[in-house]
Amino acid sequence: MKQFILKNIVLVVILGLTLIGSIVLLFFVDGKRRTIDEAMATIEENARTIESIDSARKPNSVAESETRIKADTETLSKKNVQIYRHFGKPYRQALLKLLKNIASSAELSTELPLDPSLVAKPKPKVEPEETEEEVEEDEEEVAETKPATPAAPTDEEKAVFNPEKNLVVLAFDEDTLRAKLAEIYAEVHQESESSDDTFVIPDTIQSERTQLFEKLFDAIIEAPEAVDPARAEDFRKAAAAKFAQAFAIFRDDVQDLTLENVNDRVAHELFLDALGLPRLMRQRDCKNYIDYLYEKYLSSDIIPGLPEDDQIEKERLVVDFIYGKNLNRQALPVPEMVIPIIRNFQIKEDLFRRMKDSGIGRLISMTAGAFYGSTLDSDAEGPILSFTYTLEMMGTMDAFDKFINSLQGAYKNDRVYVIKDIKFSAPYEDLINANAVVATHMDSGANNTAVVRRNPAAGQVIPGAPPAGATAQQTAADQTATALVSTYELTDPHHPEYGQPLIGENRDEIKCTIVVNYLFYRADNITPQ
């Protein structure tokens, strides 16, 4: 045995190490097995505990379950509305910024002049006259319970009510203002009389909208119940100054979205529009609105590629772009068209701005496919309207990339575009030139045959090799023919011109046709239009 071990010392060492390793592995396996057994025992124990708790607990009553289901449904509905408000609400970002500003304790500053109607001293409320008996009763009540003299305002209260430093804080959210406006609208709005239920725009629409804004403004600056009545007027003054500063910033923000001159009156209407009351105007005012924007488009460069040296062609293009087939430039729009006109103009201007910012070279045509908007399903009263536009443009691929990305990212500014179709093509002249190049290549390849020579000594074919005893003139002619074949060979991947574009080589002259849908959510509007 000893001799065997000495002769096989290596084998013995290996067997020994293997035995030791096996023992170690068995130890670890046993430890893992014990751990798994303990875990399974814990799981079984926890399962028994859960089962006993569930059996001891009574299920929710039907009423409690209904309450929870209703609460969850309401929460989901609110979340859906918040999502849908990204669909076609161009002034919402300015509104949310205004709400943030009036809730800030910091001093606001703006270079715009403030609306004087907002900073003027609020009119005192006219209380109804009391009878002599009521006055006597009030005097008796006052004599019985004399209120303590209001304490002097603290430094913080003085700061809050300081109109000069504009430090009052107004806490409102979007839903609260929407609900308040809907309440005021129900009180102020008067339906126009019509025998056939047609949509009629009252002549007083402008004064009605002004009244709506003033009442909403009064509700915003009203002192809350927690404020001491003796300082309520100071609160209203400071709140009016605060709102005026924030509203001037709002007006500046919406001015960046439109060519229209956003004066105080227009800003009031756009503020109501942001809260769910679509902008509306008399037919004559709507025509003036269109004509005003027409002149603005002529004098600005917002529409890409308008000719500068041909005024007649420039006017024709602008008329086609903004009037289209739905509007008669000379006639007044019918009442039902006023709100769709304003919406279409908002959408078109946004598209013009995105084209310009993306570097589009020229807008060839713009066709509106659904002037009044079409629902996404068969329900005529569906919550979402879709406005379809077909755009033909000339420009570079980089510009089209930027424009498409701009449309896809428009939801960040509460606009939603859905691109339905994209088609790229080269100009007709470029296509003709490309066809000519291809024909030339094919003709050259057919008329010029490669010169192939055989090496008689090795019995091999050598492309382009001169035959034995060939003259220098014959060799030069053969090399020229071979070079021609190489130059016009379209399928030779080793050729330096292989893969060069034949169509669209001039990348500044690519034509792009895009069909895009603009989605507008109308379900939470105060009016059904």
C-alpha positions as CSV (number, residue, x, y, z in Angstrom):
1,M,0.0,0.0,0.0
2,K,2.8,2.3,0.9
3,Q,4.5,1.6,-2.4
4,F,1.3,2.2,-4.2
5,I,0.8,5.5,-2.5
6,L,4.4,6.6,-3.2
7,K,4.0,5.6,-6.8
8,N,0.7,7.4,-7.2
9,I,1.3,10.4,-4.9
10,V,-0.4,12.8,-7.4
11,L,-3.5,10.7,-7.6
12,V,-3.7,10.5,-3.9
13,V,-3.4,14.2,-3.4
14,I,-6.1,14.9,-6.0
15,L,-8.4,12.3,-4.3
16,G,-7.8,13.9,-1.0
17,L,-8.5,17.4,-2.2
18,T,-11.7,16.1,-3.9
19,L,-12.8,14.5,-0.7
20,I,-12.2,17.7,1.3
21,G,-14.1,19.7,-1.4
22,S,-17.0,17.3,-1.3
23,I,-17.3,17.6,2.4
24,V,-17.3,21.4,2.3
25,L,-19.9,21.4,-0.5
26,L,-22.1,19.0,1.5
27,F,-21.8,21.3,4.5
28,F,-23.0,24.3,2.4
29,V,-25.8,22.3,0.8
30,D,-27.0,21.2,4.2
31,G,-26.9,24.8,5.4
32,K,-29.0,26.0,2.5
33,R,-31.4,23.2,3.0
34,R,-32.0,24.1,6.6
35,T,-32.4,27.8,5.5
36,I,-35.0,26.8,2.9
37,D,-36.9,24.6,5.4
38,E,-37.0,27.5,7.9
39,A,-38.3,29.9,5.2
40,M,-41.0,27.5,4.1
41,A,-42.0,27.0,7.8
42,T,-42.2,30.8,8.2
43,I,-44.3,31.1,5.0
44,E,-46.7,28.5,6.2
45,E,-47.0,30.1,9.6
46,N,-47.7,33.5,8.0
47,A,-50.2,32.0,5.7
48,R,-52.1,30.5,8.7
49,T,-51.9,33.9,10.5
50,I,-53.3,35.7,7.5
51,E,-56.0,33.2,7.0
52,S,-57.1,33.5,10.7
53,I,-57.1,37.3,10.5
54,D,-59.2,37.2,7.3
55,S,-61.7,34.8,8.8
56,A,-62.0,37.0,11.9
57,R,-62.4,40.2,9.9
58,K,-65.8,41.1,8.6
59,P,-66.1,42.1,4.9
60,N,-66.9,45.6,4.0
61,S,-70.5,46.5,3.9
62,V,-72.2,47.2,0.6
63,A,-72.5,50.9,1.5
64,E,-68.9,51.2,2.4
65,S,-67.8,49.4,-0.8
66,E,-70.0,51.7,-2.9
67,T,-68.4,54.7,-1.1
68,R,-64.9,53.5,-1.9
69,I,-65.8,52.7,-5.5
70,K,-67.3,56.1,-6.0
71,A,-64.3,57.8,-4.5
72,D,-61.9,55.8,-6.7
73,T,-64.1,56.6,-9.7
74,E,-64.1,60.3,-8.9
75,T,-60.3,60.3,-8.5
76,L,-59.9,58.5,-11.9
77,S,-62.2,61.0,-13.5
78,K,-60.3,63.9,-12.2
79,K,-57.0,62.4,-13.4
80,N,-58.5,61.9,-16.9
81,V,-59.6,65.5,-17.0
82,Q,-56.2,66.6,-16.1
83,I,-54.7,64.6,-18.9
84,Y,-57.4,65.8,-21.4
85,R,-56.6,69.4,-20.6
86,H,-53.4,69.0,-22.6
87,F,-55.6,68.6,-25.7
88,G,-56.0,72.0,-27.3
89,K,-55.6,74.4,-24.4
90,P,-53.0,76.9,-25.7
91,Y,-53.5,79.4,-22.9
92,R,-53.5,77.0,-20.0
93,Q,-49.7,77.3,-19.3
94,A,-50.1,81.0,-18.9
95,L,-53.1,80.5,-16.6
96,L,-51.2,78.0,-14.4
97,K,-48.3,80.5,-14.2
98,L,-50.8,83.2,-13.1
99,L,-52.2,81.0,-10.4
100,K,-48.6,80.3,-9.2
101,N,-47.8,84.0,-9.2
102,I,-50.8,85.1,-7.2
103,A,-50.0,82.4,-4.7
104,S,-46.5,83.6,-4.3
105,S,-45.4,85.8,-1.4
106,A,-42.7,87.4,-3.5
107,E,-43.1,90.7,-5.2
108,L,-44.0,90.4,-8.9
109,S,-42.6,92.8,-11.5
110,T,-43.5,93.3,-15.1
111,E,-42.8,96.0,-17.7
112,L,-46.3,95.9,-19.1
113,P,-48.7,98.6,-18.0
114,L,-51.2,97.3,-15.5
115,D,-54.9,97.2,-16.4
116,P,-56.4,100.2,-14.6
117,S,-59.7,98.4,-14.0
118,L,-57.8,95.9,-11.8
119,V,-55.8,98.2,-9.7
120,A,-58.6,100.7,-9.1
121,K,-60.2,100.8,-5.7
122,P,-62.9,98.1,-5.5
123,K,-66.4,99.6,-5.4
124,P,-68.0,99.3,-2.0
125,K,-70.9,96.9,-1.9
126,V,-74.4,98.6,-1.7
127,E,-76.3,97.1,1.2
128,P,-80.1,97.1,1.2
129,E,-81.7,99.9,3.2
130,E,-82.9,98.8,6.6
131,T,-86.2,99.7,8.2
132,E,-86.4,101.7,11.5
133,E,-87.4,98.5,13.4
134,E,-84.4,96.6,12.0
135,V,-82.1,99.5,12.9
136,E,-83.4,99.5,16.5
137,E,-82.9,95.8,16.8
138,D,-79.4,96.0,15.5
139,E,-78.6,98.8,18.0
140,E,-79.9,96.6,20.8
141,E,-77.8,93.7,19.7
142,V,-74.7,95.9,19.5
143,A,-75.4,97.3,22.9
144,E,-75.7,93.8,24.4
145,T,-72.6,92.4,22.8
146,K,-70.0,95.0,22.1
147,P,-67.1,93.5,20.2
148,A,-63.6,94.0,21.4
149,T,-61.5,96.6,19.6
150,P,-59.6,94.9,16.8
151,A,-56.0,94.3,17.7
152,A,-53.4,96.3,15.8
153,P,-52.1,94.3,12.8
154,T,-48.8,92.5,13.3
155,D,-45.8,93.2,11.0
156,E,-46.7,90.1,9.0
157,E,-50.2,91.2,8.6
158,K,-49.0,94.7,7.5
159,A,-46.8,93.0,4.9
160,V,-49.7,90.9,3.6
161,F,-52.0,93.9,3.3
162,N,-49.3,96.2,1.8
163,P,-50.4,97.0,-1.8
164,E,-47.2,98.8,-2.6
165,K,-45.0,95.8,-2.0
166,N,-47.7,93.5,-3.4
167,L,-47.2,90.7,-0.9
168,V,-50.7,89.4,-0.5
169,V,-51.1,85.7,-1.2
170,L,-54.1,84.4,-3.2
171,A,-54.6,80.6,-3.1
172,F,-56.7,79.3,-6.1
173,D,-56.4,76.3,-8.3
174,E,-57.6,75.7,-11.8
175,D,-60.7,73.6,-10.8
176,T,-61.9,76.2,-8.3
177,L,-61.7,79.0,-10.8
178,R,-63.5,76.9,-13.5
179,A,-66.3,76.1,-11.1
180,K,-66.6,79.7,-10.0
181,L,-66.7,80.9,-13.6
182,A,-69.4,78.3,-14.4
183,E,-71.5,79.6,-11.5
184,I,-71.1,83.2,-12.6
185,Y,-71.8,82.3,-16.2
186,A,-75.1,80.6,-15.2
187,E,-76.1,83.9,-13.4
188,V,-75.1,86.4,-16.1
189,H,-75.6,84.6,-19.4
190,Q,-78.9,85.1,-21.1
191,E,-80.0,82.9,-23.9
192,S,-80.9,84.7,-27.1
193,E,-84.5,84.3,-28.3
194,S,-84.7,82.2,-31.5
195,S,-87.7,80.6,-33.1
196,D,-85.8,77.7,-34.7
197,D,-83.2,76.9,-32.1
198,T,-80.4,78.2,-34.3
199,F,-77.2,79.5,-32.7
200,V,-77.4,83.3,-32.3
201,I,-74.7,85.6,-31.1
202,P,-76.2,88.5,-29.0
203,D,-75.1,92.0,-29.7
204,T,-74.3,92.3,-26.0
205,I,-71.8,89.5,-26.1
206,Q,-68.8,91.8,-25.5
207,S,-70.4,93.5,-22.5
208,E,-71.4,90.1,-21.2
209,R,-67.8,88.7,-21.3
210,T,-66.6,91.9,-19.6
211,Q,-69.1,91.4,-16.9
212,L,-68.1,87.8,-16.4
213,F,-64.5,88.7,-16.0
214,E,-65.2,91.5,-13.6
215,K,-67.4,89.3,-11.4
216,L,-64.7,86.6,-11.4
217,F,-62.1,89.2,-10.5
218,D,-64.2,90.4,-7.6
219,A,-64.6,86.8,-6.4
220,I,-60.8,86.3,-6.5
221,I,-59.9,89.4,-4.5
222,E,-62.7,89.0,-2.0
223,A,-61.3,88.8,1.5
224,P,-61.7,85.4,3.1
225,E,-63.8,84.9,6.2
226,A,-60.6,84.5,8.3
227,V,-59.6,88.1,7.7
228,D,-60.8,90.7,10.2
229,P,-63.7,92.7,8.7
230,A,-61.9,95.9,9.7
231,R,-59.0,95.0,7.4
232,A,-61.1,93.4,4.6
233,E,-60.8,96.5,2.4
234,D,-57.0,96.6,2.8
235,F,-57.0,92.9,1.7
236,R,-59.0,93.7,-1.4
237,K,-56.7,96.5,-2.4
238,A,-53.6,94.4,-1.9
239,A,-55.2,91.5,-3.7
240,A,-56.2,93.7,-6.6
241,A,-52.7,94.9,-7.0
242,K,-51.3,91.4,-6.7
243,F,-53.7,90.1,-9.4
244,A,-53.0,93.0,-11.7
245,Q,-49.3,92.3,-11.6
246,A,-49.8,88.6,-12.3
247,F,-52.4,89.3,-15.0
248,A,-49.9,91.6,-16.8
249,I,-47.5,88.7,-16.9
250,F,-50.3,86.5,-18.2
251,R,-51.0,89.0,-20.9
252,D,-47.4,89.1,-21.9
253,D,-47.3,85.3,-22.1
254,V,-50.3,85.0,-24.4
255,Q,-49.0,87.8,-26.6
256,D,-46.2,85.5,-27.5
257,L,-48.7,83.0,-28.9
258,T,-50.6,85.3,-31.3
259,L,-50.1,88.0,-33.8
260,E,-53.2,89.7,-32.4
261,N,-52.7,92.8,-30.3
262,V,-53.5,91.5,-26.8
263,N,-54.8,94.5,-25.1
264,D,-56.7,94.4,-21.8
265,R,-60.0,93.5,-23.3
266,V,-58.5,90.6,-25.4
267,A,-56.5,89.4,-22.4
268,H,-59.8,89.2,-20.4
269,E,-61.4,87.1,-23.1
270,L,-58.3,84.8,-23.4
271,F,-58.3,84.4,-19.6
272,L,-61.9,83.2,-19.8
273,D,-61.0,80.9,-22.7
274,A,-58.3,79.3,-20.6
275,L,-60.9,78.6,-17.9
276,G,-63.2,76.8,-20.4
277,L,-65.3,79.5,-21.9
278,P,-64.6,79.5,-25.7
279,R,-63.9,82.9,-27.1
280,L,-66.9,84.4,-29.0
281,M,-67.5,87.7,-30.8
282,R,-70.1,89.3,-33.0
283,Q,-70.0,88.4,-36.7
284,R,-68.8,91.9,-37.7
285,D,-66.0,91.7,-35.0
286,C,-65.1,88.2,-36.3
287,K,-64.6,89.5,-39.8
288,N,-62.5,92.4,-38.5
289,Y,-60.5,89.9,-36.6
290,I,-59.8,87.9,-39.8
291,D,-58.9,91.0,-41.8
292,Y,-56.6,92.2,-39.0
293,L,-54.7,88.9,-38.9
294,Y,-54.6,88.9,-42.8
295,E,-52.7,92.2,-42.7
296,K,-50.5,90.9,-39.9
297,Y,-49.5,87.9,-42.0
298,L,-48.7,90.0,-44.9
299,S,-46.4,92.3,-42.9
300,S,-44.7,89.5,-40.9
301,D,-42.4,86.6,-41.9
302,I,-44.2,84.0,-39.8
303,I,-45.3,82.1,-42.9
304,P,-42.2,80.6,-44.4
305,G,-41.3,81.3,-48.0
306,L,-43.7,84.1,-48.9
307,P,-42.3,86.0,-52.0
308,E,-40.9,89.4,-51.1
309,D,-40.8,90.8,-54.6
310,D,-44.2,89.7,-55.8
311,Q,-46.9,91.4,-53.7
312,I,-49.8,89.9,-55.7
313,E,-48.6,86.4,-55.3
314,K,-47.9,87.0,-51.7
315,E,-51.4,88.2,-51.1
316,R,-52.8,85.2,-53.0
317,L,-50.9,82.7,-50.9
318,V,-51.9,84.4,-47.6
319,V,-55.6,84.3,-48.7
320,D,-55.3,80.6,-49.5
321,F,-53.6,79.8,-46.2
322,I,-55.9,81.7,-43.8
323,Y,-59.2,81.7,-45.6
324,G,-59.1,78.4,-47.5
325,K,-62.2,76.9,-49.0
326,N,-64.5,77.5,-46.0
327,L,-64.4,81.3,-45.7
328,N,-65.6,84.0,-48.1
329,R,-63.3,87.0,-47.7
330,Q,-66.1,89.5,-48.5
331,A,-69.0,88.0,-46.5
332,L,-69.7,88.0,-42.8
333,P,-69.3,84.5,-41.3
334,V,-72.5,82.8,-40.1
335,P,-72.8,82.6,-36.3
336,E,-72.0,78.9,-36.1
337,M,-68.6,79.6,-37.8
338,V,-67.3,82.1,-35.3
339,I,-65.9,79.8,-32.7
340,P,-64.5,77.3,-35.3
341,I,-62.9,80.3,-37.1
342,I,-61.1,81.4,-34.0
343,R,-60.0,77.8,-33.2
344,N,-58.7,77.2,-36.8
345,F,-56.8,80.5,-36.7
346,Q,-55.1,79.5,-33.4
347,I,-54.1,76.2,-34.8
348,K,-52.8,77.6,-38.1
349,E,-50.8,80.2,-36.4
350,D,-49.2,77.6,-34.1
351,L,-48.3,75.5,-37.2
352,F,-46.8,78.6,-38.9
353,R,-44.7,79.3,-35.9
354,R,-43.4,75.7,-35.6
355,M,-42.6,75.7,-39.4
356,K,-40.6,79.0,-39.0
357,D,-38.8,77.8,-35.8
358,S,-37.9,74.5,-37.5
359,G,-36.4,76.3,-40.5
360,I,-38.9,75.1,-43.2
361,G,-38.0,76.8,-46.5
362,R,-41.4,77.3,-48.0
363,L,-45.0,76.4,-47.4
364,I,-46.6,75.4,-50.7
365,S,-50.2,74.7,-49.5
366,M,-52.3,74.2,-46.4
367,T,-55.6,72.4,-46.6
368,A,-58.1,72.1,-43.8
369,G,-60.1,68.9,-43.9
370,A,-62.5,69.4,-41.0
371,F,-63.3,73.1,-40.4
372,Y,-65.8,72.4,-37.6
373,G,-63.8,69.5,-36.3
374,S,-64.8,65.9,-36.4
375,T,-65.3,63.5,-33.5
376,L,-63.0,60.5,-33.1
377,D,-66.0,58.1,-33.0
378,S,-69.6,57.9,-34.3
379,D,-70.8,60.0,-31.4
380,A,-71.5,63.6,-32.7
381,E,-71.2,64.9,-29.1
382,G,-67.9,63.1,-28.4
383,P,-65.5,64.8,-26.0
384,I,-62.6,65.2,-28.5
385,L,-62.7,67.1,-31.8
386,S,-60.1,66.5,-34.5
387,F,-59.0,69.2,-36.9
388,T,-57.2,67.8,-39.9
389,Y,-54.6,69.7,-42.0
390,T,-52.6,68.7,-45.0
391,L,-49.3,70.6,-45.4
392,E,-47.1,70.7,-48.4
393,M,-43.6,72.2,-47.7
394,M,-40.2,72.5,-49.2
395,G,-37.0,72.4,-47.1
396,T,-34.2,70.3,-45.8
397,M,-34.4,67.0,-44.1
398,D,-33.0,68.5,-40.9
399,A,-35.8,71.1,-41.0
400,F,-38.5,68.4,-41.4
401,D,-37.0,66.4,-38.6
402,K,-37.2,69.4,-36.3
403,F,-40.8,70.2,-37.4
404,I,-42.0,66.6,-36.8
405,N,-40.3,66.5,-33.4
406,S,-41.9,69.9,-32.6
407,L,-45.4,68.5,-33.4
408,Q,-44.7,65.3,-31.3
409,G,-43.6,67.4,-28.4
410,A,-46.4,70.0,-28.5
411,Y,-48.2,68.3,-25.7
412,K,-45.8,70.0,-23.3
413,N,-47.5,73.2,-24.3
414,D,-51.0,71.7,-24.0
415,R,-51.4,71.0,-27.7
416,V,-51.7,67.5,-29.1
417,Y,-50.9,66.7,-32.8
418,V,-51.2,63.3,-34.3
419,I,-49.3,62.8,-37.6
420,K,-51.3,60.6,-39.8
421,D,-49.2,60.5,-43.0
422,I,-45.8,61.7,-44.2
423,K,-44.5,61.6,-47.7
424,F,-41.2,62.8,-49.0
425,S,-40.4,63.4,-52.7
426,A,-37.8,65.2,-54.8
427,P,-38.7,68.1,-57.2
428,Y,-39.8,67.1,-60.7
429,E,-36.6,68.5,-62.2
430,D,-34.5,66.5,-59.8
431,L,-36.4,63.3,-60.7
432,I,-35.9,64.0,-64.5
433,N,-32.2,64.5,-64.0
434,A,-31.9,61.3,-61.9
435,N,-33.7,59.3,-64.6
436,A,-31.3,60.7,-67.2
437,V,-28.3,59.7,-65.1
438,V,-29.6,56.2,-64.7
439,A,-30.3,55.9,-68.4
440,T,-26.8,57.1,-69.2
441,H,-25.3,54.5,-66.8
442,M,-27.3,51.7,-68.3
443,D,-26.4,52.7,-71.9
444,S,-22.7,53.0,-71.0
445,G,-22.7,49.7,-69.2
446,A,-24.3,48.0,-72.3
447,N,-22.1,49.6,-74.9
448,N,-18.8,49.2,-73.1
449,T,-17.7,45.6,-72.6
450,A,-14.9,44.8,-70.2
451,V,-11.6,43.8,-71.8
452,V,-10.7,40.3,-70.6
453,R,-7.4,38.7,-71.6
454,R,-6.1,35.2,-71.1
455,N,-2.6,34.5,-69.9
456,P,-1.6,31.7,-72.3
457,A,1.3,30.5,-70.1
458,A,-0.8,30.0,-66.9
459,G,-4.1,29.4,-68.5
460,Q,-5.8,32.1,-66.4
461,V,-8.1,34.9,-67.3
462,I,-6.7,38.3,-66.3
463,P,-9.2,41.3,-66.6
464,G,-7.6,44.2,-68.5
465,A,-4.4,42.4,-69.3
466,P,-3.0,43.2,-72.8
467,P,-2.5,40.2,-75.1
468,A,0.9,39.0,-75.9
469,G,2.4,41.1,-78.6
470,A,-0.2,43.9,-78.4
471,T,0.8,47.3,-79.5
472,A,0.8,50.3,-77.1
473,Q,-2.1,51.9,-79.0
474,Q,-4.2,48.7,-78.5
475,T,-3.3,48.5,-74.8
476,A,-4.4,52.2,-74.2
477,A,-7.7,51.6,-76.0
478,D,-8.4,48.5,-73.9
479,Q,-7.6,50.4,-70.6
480,T,-10.0,53.2,-71.7
481,A,-12.8,50.8,-72.3
482,T,-12.2,49.1,-68.9
483,A,-12.2,52.5,-67.2
484,L,-15.6,53.4,-68.8
485,V,-17.1,50.2,-67.5
486,S,-15.9,50.9,-64.0
487,T,-17.1,54.6,-64.0
488,Y,-20.7,53.6,-65.0
489,E,-21.0,50.4,-63.1
490,L,-23.8,51.1,-60.6
491,T,-23.5,47.9,-58.7
492,D,-19.8,48.0,-57.9
493,P,-19.5,48.6,-54.1
494,H,-15.8,49.4,-54.5
495,H,-16.4,52.3,-56.8
496,P,-16.0,55.7,-55.1
497,E,-19.4,56.8,-56.5
498,Y,-21.3,53.8,-55.4
499,G,-24.3,54.7,-53.2
500,Q,-24.4,58.4,-54.1
501,P,-28.0,59.7,-54.1
502,L,-29.5,60.2,-57.6
503,I,-32.8,61.6,-56.3
504,G,-32.8,64.3,-53.6
505,E,-29.1,65.1,-54.0
506,N,-30.1,68.8,-53.6
507,R,-31.2,68.4,-49.9
508,D,-32.5,72.0,-49.8
509,E,-35.2,71.2,-52.3
510,I,-37.0,68.2,-50.8
511,K,-40.8,68.2,-50.7
512,C,-42.7,67.0,-47.7
513,T,-46.4,66.4,-47.4
514,I,-47.7,65.8,-43.9
515,V,-51.3,65.0,-42.8
516,V,-51.7,66.0,-39.2
517,N,-54.6,66.0,-36.8
518,Y,-55.0,68.5,-34.0
519,L,-57.0,67.1,-31.1
520,F,-59.2,69.4,-29.0
521,Y,-60.9,68.4,-25.7
522,R,-64.3,70.1,-25.3
523,A,-66.0,68.1,-22.6
524,D,-65.1,70.4,-19.7
525,N,-66.0,73.6,-21.5
526,I,-68.6,75.8,-19.9
527,T,-70.5,76.1,-23.2
528,P,-71.0,73.1,-25.6
529,Q,-69.3,74.7,-28.7
